[in-house]
Amino acid sequence: EAAKRQAVTNPEDTVLRIKRKMGTNEKIKIRGKDYTPEQISAFILQKIKKDAEDFLGETIKDAVITVPAYFNDDQRQATKDAGKIAGLNVKRIINEPTAASLAYGLDKEGEHRIAVYDFGGGTFDITLMEVGEGVFEVLSTNGDTKLGGSDMDQALVDYIAEEFKKQHKIDLRKDPKTFQRVLEVVEAAKMELSSTLQTDINLPYITVIDNEPKHLEMKLTRAKFEEIIGPFVEKTEKPCKQALKDAKLKPADIDHIVLVGGTTES
């Protein structure tokens, strides 16, 4: 949450979606100094390493790191290098869909086919795999690197901001801190609407007009929520169909569907 706030209030010193840059020669400039994608990724891995050590009460030396199934050799090597920079002995790099399937114990159910539907904050991936005798074979993978939960959040913020603008002639998106407050309430609303038909959006003192404080108060129904996010969910259909076509499979050939990524949970 702190990182999300930092991205809005201090965008110059915040790095987003570094995974997309892995395996490239692109440099990221922060406060006048250039960093490679591997170095930025290593900072993240160091934080994860420290959190895990604090939780376990022991030093962690070895790690298995997961990557998208579509990562090429350069991207995989860059990920391994990031682990080394972070002080980890990277025992293995494995595909994220394989890791998800292992977490669900799907390697113990005999021969079958799995679809891993991974809808994250910034990207969408669909991977079809065949499992037999504990061995995972990737049959096909597809996705959209510019489609994720953050796009849905922005659409919801836009809707709320436009409704407020109709009433008060003020665009809440123009002030970074106000935008962040609306974004945070949107993320909470998404979670609530997973189990309720309606939620209240309440942000007191959201802005001041003519020395008079204004409050953001509105209701968001699940029906309106689904209407807003619907186009983004529909965009995942094309990659899914292409993955099936590439694997020469029909939907009925899939035995298990594994939902992965924060967007699938809300």
LUMTILO-181861 format. One record per residue (C-alpha): residue number from 1; x negated, y, z negated. Coordinates in steps of 0.05 Angstrom, whole numbers, plus 32768, in hexadecimal, padded with zeros to 4 digits. Layout:
# LUMTILO-181861
{num = NUM px = X py = Y pz = Z};
...
//
This chain:
# LUMTILO-181861
{num = 1 px = 8000 py = 8000 pz = 8000};
{num = 2 px = 7FC7 py = 802F pz = 7FF1};
{num = 3 px = 7FAA py = 8022 pz = 8036};
{num = 4 px = 7FED py = 8031 pz = 8057};
{num = 5 px = 7FF1 py = 8074 pz = 8033};
{num = 6 px = 7FA9 py = 8083 pz = 8046};
{num = 7 px = 7FB9 py = 8078 pz = 8090};
{num = 8 px = 7FEC py = 80B0 pz = 808D};
{num = 9 px = 7FCA py = 80E2 pz = 805F};
{num = 10 px = 7F82 py = 80D7 pz = 8077};
{num = 11 px = 7F85 py = 80BA pz = 80BD};
{num = 12 px = 7F3E py = 80D0 pz = 80D0};
{num = 13 px = 7F1F py = 80A2 pz = 809D};
{num = 14 px = 7F4F py = 8068 pz = 80A6};
{num = 15 px = 7F44 py = 802D pz = 80D5};
{num = 16 px = 7F80 py = 8007 pz = 80EF};
{num = 17 px = 7F87 py = 7FC4 pz = 8113};
{num = 18 px = 7F3D py = 7FB5 pz = 8115};
{num = 19 px = 7F4C py = 7F6E pz = 812B};
{num = 20 px = 7F5D py = 7F88 pz = 8170};
{num = 21 px = 7F16 py = 7FA2 pz = 8177};
{num = 22 px = 7EF1 py = 7F63 pz = 8162};
{num = 23 px = 7EC1 py = 7F4A pz = 8198};
{num = 24 px = 7EBA py = 7F8E pz = 81B8};
{num = 25 px = 7E80 py = 7FC0 pz = 81B7};
{num = 26 px = 7EAE py = 7FF7 pz = 819F};
{num = 27 px = 7E95 py = 8022 pz = 8166};
{num = 28 px = 7EC1 py = 8041 pz = 8130};
{num = 29 px = 7EAA py = 8084 pz = 8116};
{num = 30 px = 7EB8 py = 8094 pz = 80CD};
{num = 31 px = 7E9D py = 80D3 pz = 80AE};
{num = 32 px = 7E68 py = 80DA pz = 80E4};
{num = 33 px = 7E4F py = 8092 pz = 80E0};
{num = 34 px = 7E5B py = 805B pz = 8114};
{num = 35 px = 7E74 py = 8017 pz = 80FE};
{num = 36 px = 7E7E py = 7FD8 pz = 8127};
{num = 37 px = 7EBF py = 7FB0 pz = 8123};
{num = 38 px = 7E98 py = 7F7A pz = 80FF};
{num = 39 px = 7E82 py = 7FAB pz = 80C9};
{num = 40 px = 7EC9 py = 7FC5 pz = 80BE};
{num = 41 px = 7EE4 py = 7F7E pz = 80BC};
{num = 42 px = 7EAD py = 7F6D pz = 8089};
{num = 43 px = 7EC6 py = 7FA4 pz = 805A};
{num = 44 px = 7F0B py = 7F82 pz = 805B};
{num = 45 px = 7EED py = 7F3D pz = 804F};
{num = 46 px = 7EC3 py = 7F58 pz = 8015};
{num = 47 px = 7F02 py = 7F73 pz = 7FF4};
{num = 48 px = 7F25 py = 7F30 pz = 7FFE};
{num = 49 px = 7EE7 py = 7F0C pz = 7FE3};
{num = 50 px = 7EE6 py = 7F38 pz = 7FA5};
{num = 51 px = 7F30 py = 7F30 pz = 7F98};
{num = 52 px = 7F2A py = 7EE4 pz = 7F9D};
{num = 53 px = 7EEE py = 7EE3 pz = 7F6F};
{num = 54 px = 7F11 py = 7F0E pz = 7F3B};
{num = 55 px = 7F4D py = 7EDF pz = 7F3E};
{num = 56 px = 7F25 py = 7E9E pz = 7F3B};
{num = 57 px = 7EEF py = 7EB7 pz = 7F0B};
{num = 58 px = 7EB7 py = 7E9A pz = 7F36};
{num = 59 px = 7E8B py = 7EAD pz = 7F71};
{num = 60 px = 7EA3 py = 7E9D pz = 7FB7};
{num = 61 px = 7E6E py = 7E8C pz = 7FEA};
{num = 62 px = 7E91 py = 7E63 pz = 8020};
{num = 63 px = 7ECD py = 7E75 pz = 804B};
{num = 64 px = 7EF8 py = 7E5E pz = 8084};
{num = 65 px = 7F12 py = 7E99 pz = 80AC};
{num = 66 px = 7F4E py = 7E97 pz = 80DA};
{num = 67 px = 7F55 py = 7EBB pz = 811D};
{num = 68 px = 7F8D py = 7EC0 pz = 8151};
{num = 69 px = 7F8F py = 7E84 pz = 8180};
{num = 70 px = 7F82 py = 7EB3 pz = 81BC};
{num = 71 px = 7F3F py = 7ECC pz = 81A0};
{num = 72 px = 7F06 py = 7EBF pz = 81D1};
{num = 73 px = 7EBF py = 7EA9 pz = 81BE};
{num = 74 px = 7EA7 py = 7EF1 pz = 81B5};
{num = 75 px = 7EE0 py = 7F02 pz = 8186};
{num = 76 px = 7ED5 py = 7EC2 pz = 815E};
{num = 77 px = 7E8B py = 7ECF pz = 8157};
{num = 78 px = 7E98 py = 7F17 pz = 8142};
{num = 79 px = 7EC7 py = 7EFD pz = 810C};
{num = 80 px = 7E92 py = 7ECD pz = 80F4};
{num = 81 px = 7E5E py = 7F05 pz = 80F3};
{num = 82 px = 7E8E py = 7F2F pz = 80CA};
{num = 83 px = 7E92 py = 7EF7 pz = 8097};
{num = 84 px = 7E46 py = 7EF3 pz = 8094};
{num = 85 px = 7E41 py = 7F3F pz = 8089};
{num = 86 px = 7E73 py = 7F38 pz = 8051};
{num = 87 px = 7E46 py = 7F06 pz = 802E};
{num = 88 px = 7E6D py = 7EC8 pz = 8041};
{num = 89 px = 7E55 py = 7E86 pz = 805D};
{num = 90 px = 7E89 py = 7E7B pz = 8093};
{num = 91 px = 7E93 py = 7E30 pz = 8096};
{num = 92 px = 7EC5 py = 7E33 pz = 80CF};
{num = 93 px = 7EF0 py = 7E60 pz = 80FA};
{num = 94 px = 7F36 py = 7E43 pz = 8106};
{num = 95 px = 7F73 py = 7E5A pz = 812B};
{num = 96 px = 7FA8 py = 7E7F pz = 8101};
{num = 97 px = 7FE1 py = 7E53 pz = 811B};
{num = 98 px = 7FBA py = 7E15 pz = 8106};
{num = 99 px = 7FAF py = 7E32 pz = 80C0};
{num = 100 px = 7FF9 py = 7E42 pz = 80BB};
{num = 101 px = 800D py = 7DFC pz = 80CF};
{num = 102 px = 7FDC py = 7DDE pz = 809D};
{num = 103 px = 7FF9 py = 7E0A pz = 8067};
{num = 104 px = 803D py = 7DEC pz = 8076};
{num = 105 px = 8021 py = 7DA6 pz = 8075};
{num = 106 px = 8034 py = 7D99 pz = 80BD};
{num = 107 px = 7FF5 py = 7D71 pz = 80C9};
{num = 108 px = 8013 py = 7D37 pz = 80A1};
{num = 109 px = 8052 py = 7D2B pz = 80C9};
{num = 110 px = 8039 py = 7D00 pz = 8103};
{num = 111 px = 8039 py = 7D16 pz = 814B};
{num = 112 px = 8063 py = 7D54 pz = 8159};
{num = 113 px = 8063 py = 7D98 pz = 817A};
{num = 114 px = 8063 py = 7DDA pz = 8154};
{num = 115 px = 8073 py = 7E22 pz = 8167};
{num = 116 px = 8052 py = 7E56 pz = 813A};
{num = 117 px = 8077 py = 7E98 pz = 8140};
{num = 118 px = 8049 py = 7ECC pz = 8123};
{num = 119 px = 8067 py = 7F12 pz = 811E};
{num = 120 px = 8038 py = 7F3E pz = 80F7};
{num = 121 px = 8033 py = 7F88 pz = 80E8};
{num = 122 px = 800F py = 7F99 pz = 8128};
{num = 123 px = 8012 py = 7F5D pz = 8157};
{num = 124 px = 803D py = 7F23 pz = 816D};
{num = 125 px = 8024 py = 7EDE pz = 8180};
{num = 126 px = 8045 py = 7E9C pz = 8192};
{num = 127 px = 801C py = 7E5C pz = 8193};
{num = 128 px = 8033 py = 7E17 pz = 81A7};
{num = 129 px = 800B py = 7DDD pz = 818B};
{num = 130 px = 800D py = 7D91 pz = 818B};
{num = 131 px = 7FF9 py = 7D6C pz = 814C};
{num = 132 px = 7FE3 py = 7D24 pz = 814A};
{num = 133 px = 7FB9 py = 7CFF pz = 8115};
{num = 134 px = 7FAB py = 7D40 pz = 80F2};
{num = 135 px = 7F8E py = 7D61 pz = 8131};
{num = 136 px = 7FAC py = 7DA2 pz = 814B};
{num = 137 px = 7FAA py = 7DAF pz = 8196};
{num = 138 px = 7FBE py = 7DF4 pz = 81AF};
{num = 139 px = 7FEB py = 7DEA pz = 81EC};
{num = 140 px = 7FF6 py = 7E34 pz = 81FB};
{num = 141 px = 7FF5 py = 7E78 pz = 81DB};
{num = 142 px = 8014 py = 7EBB pz = 81EE};
{num = 143 px = 8028 py = 7EFC pz = 81CD};
{num = 144 px = 8028 py = 7F47 pz = 81CC};
{num = 145 px = 7FEF py = 7F6C pz = 81AA};
{num = 146 px = 8017 py = 7FAC pz = 81A8};
{num = 147 px = 8056 py = 7F92 pz = 8187};
{num = 148 px = 805E py = 7F8C pz = 813C};
{num = 149 px = 8083 py = 7F9E pz = 80FD};
{num = 150 px = 8065 py = 7FE4 pz = 80FD};
{num = 151 px = 808C py = 7FF2 pz = 813D};
{num = 152 px = 80CC py = 7FDF pz = 811A};
{num = 153 px = 80BA py = 800B pz = 80DF};
{num = 154 px = 80AE py = 8046 pz = 810D};
{num = 155 px = 80F1 py = 803B pz = 812F};
{num = 156 px = 8114 py = 803A pz = 80EC};
{num = 157 px = 80F0 py = 8079 pz = 80D5};
{num = 158 px = 8105 py = 809A pz = 8116};
{num = 159 px = 814E py = 8088 pz = 810B};
{num = 160 px = 814E py = 80A2 pz = 80C3};
{num = 161 px = 8128 py = 80E1 pz = 80D6};
{num = 162 px = 8157 py = 80F0 pz = 8110};
{num = 163 px = 8194 py = 80E7 pz = 80E3};
{num = 164 px = 8176 py = 8118 pz = 80B0};
{num = 165 px = 8163 py = 8148 pz = 80E8};
{num = 166 px = 81AC py = 814A pz = 8100};
{num = 167 px = 81C1 py = 8163 pz = 80BB};
{num = 168 px = 8187 py = 8190 pz = 80A8};
{num = 169 px = 8161 py = 81A2 pz = 80E8};
{num = 170 px = 8120 py = 818A pz = 80C9};
{num = 171 px = 80F5 py = 8152 pz = 80E5};
{num = 172 px = 80DA py = 8129 pz = 80AB};
{num = 173 px = 80A6 py = 8108 pz = 80D8};
{num = 174 px = 807D py = 8148 pz = 80E0};
{num = 175 px = 8061 py = 8148 pz = 8099};
{num = 176 px = 8032 py = 810C pz = 808C};
{num = 177 px = 8044 py = 8104 pz = 8043};
{num = 178 px = 808F py = 8108 pz = 8050};
{num = 179 px = 8087 py = 80D6 pz = 8089};
{num = 180 px = 8064 py = 80A7 pz = 8059};
{num = 181 px = 809D py = 80AC pz = 8026};
{num = 182 px = 80D0 py = 809B pz = 805C};
{num = 183 px = 80A4 py = 8062 pz = 8075};
{num = 184 px = 809F py = 8044 pz = 802F};
{num = 185 px = 80EB py = 8046 pz = 8025};
{num = 186 px = 80F5 py = 8027 pz = 806A};
{num = 187 px = 80C8 py = 7FEC pz = 8057};
{num = 188 px = 80EF py = 7FE1 pz = 8017};
{num = 189 px = 8131 py = 7FE6 pz = 803D};
{num = 190 px = 811A py = 7FB0 pz = 806E};
{num = 191 px = 810F py = 7F7F pz = 8035};
{num = 192 px = 8152 py = 7F90 pz = 8015};
{num = 193 px = 8178 py = 7F86 pz = 8055};
{num = 194 px = 815D py = 7F3F pz = 805B};
{num = 195 px = 818E py = 7F2C pz = 8023};
{num = 196 px = 81C3 py = 7F64 pz = 8022};
{num = 197 px = 81F2 py = 7F83 pz = 8055};
{num = 198 px = 81E2 py = 7FCB pz = 8042};
{num = 199 px = 81AE py = 7FF3 pz = 801D};
{num = 200 px = 81A8 py = 803B pz = 8005};
{num = 201 px = 8171 py = 8068 pz = 801D};
{num = 202 px = 8163 py = 809A pz = 7FE5};
{num = 203 px = 8129 py = 80CB pz = 7FE5};
{num = 204 px = 8134 py = 8106 pz = 7FB6};
{num = 205 px = 8111 py = 8148 pz = 7FC5};
{num = 206 px = 80FB py = 8131 pz = 800A};
{num = 207 px = 80F2 py = 8178 pz = 8022};
{num = 208 px = 8103 py = 81C1 pz = 8012};
{num = 209 px = 812D py = 81EE pz = 803F};
{num = 210 px = 8135 py = 8238 pz = 802D};
{num = 211 px = 811B py = 822A pz = 7FE7};
{num = 212 px = 8150 py = 81F5 pz = 7FDE};
{num = 213 px = 813A py = 81AC pz = 7FD3};
{num = 214 px = 8159 py = 8179 pz = 8002};
{num = 215 px = 8163 py = 812F pz = 7FF4};
{num = 216 px = 8164 py = 80F6 pz = 8026};
{num = 217 px = 81A2 py = 80CC pz = 8017};
{num = 218 px = 81C0 py = 809B pz = 8048};
{num = 219 px = 81D7 py = 8054 pz = 8050};
{num = 220 px = 81B7 py = 8022 pz = 807F};
{num = 221 px = 81DF py = 7FE4 pz = 8091};
{num = 222 px = 81C3 py = 7FA3 pz = 80A8};
{num = 223 px = 81EA py = 7FAB pz = 80EA};
{num = 224 px = 81C7 py = 7FED pz = 80F8};
{num = 225 px = 8184 py = 7FD0 pz = 80E2};
{num = 226 px = 818C py = 7F96 pz = 8113};
{num = 227 px = 81A0 py = 7FC6 pz = 814A};
{num = 228 px = 8161 py = 7FEE pz = 8140};
{num = 229 px = 8130 py = 7FB4 pz = 813C};
{num = 230 px = 8154 py = 7F89 pz = 816F};
{num = 231 px = 812C py = 7FA1 pz = 81AB};
{num = 232 px = 80EA py = 7F90 pz = 8189};
{num = 233 px = 8101 py = 7F49 pz = 8178};
{num = 234 px = 8119 py = 7F40 pz = 81BF};
{num = 235 px = 80D4 py = 7F53 pz = 81D8};
{num = 236 px = 80B9 py = 7F13 pz = 81B8};
{num = 237 px = 80E5 py = 7EE8 pz = 81E5};
{num = 238 px = 80BC py = 7EF1 pz = 8224};
{num = 239 px = 8079 py = 7ED9 pz = 8204};
{num = 240 px = 809E py = 7E9D pz = 81E6};
{num = 241 px = 80BB py = 7E89 pz = 822A};
{num = 242 px = 8077 py = 7E92 pz = 824B};
{num = 243 px = 8055 py = 7E67 pz = 8216};
{num = 244 px = 8088 py = 7E2F pz = 8222};
{num = 245 px = 807D py = 7E35 pz = 826D};
{num = 246 px = 8031 py = 7E32 pz = 8266};
{num = 247 px = 8036 py = 7DF4 pz = 823A};
{num = 248 px = 8069 py = 7DD5 pz = 826A};
{num = 249 px = 809B py = 7DCD pz = 8230};
{num = 250 px = 80E4 py = 7DDC pz = 8224};
{num = 251 px = 8100 py = 7DF8 pz = 81E2};
{num = 252 px = 811B py = 7DB3 pz = 81D1};
{num = 253 px = 80D4 py = 7D97 pz = 81D3};
{num = 254 px = 80C0 py = 7DC0 pz = 8195};
{num = 255 px = 80C7 py = 7D99 pz = 8153};
{num = 256 px = 80B5 py = 7DD0 pz = 8121};
{num = 257 px = 80B5 py = 7E1C pz = 8122};
{num = 258 px = 8087 py = 7E3F pz = 80F0};
{num = 259 px = 8096 py = 7E88 pz = 80E1};
{num = 260 px = 8058 py = 7EB0 pz = 80CF};
{num = 261 px = 804A py = 7EFA pz = 80C3};
{num = 262 px = 8069 py = 7F2E pz = 8097};
{num = 263 px = 809C py = 7F43 pz = 80CB};
{num = 264 px = 80BD py = 7EFE pz = 80CA};
{num = 265 px = 80C9 py = 7F06 pz = 807F};
{num = 266 px = 80F1 py = 7F46 pz = 8084};
//
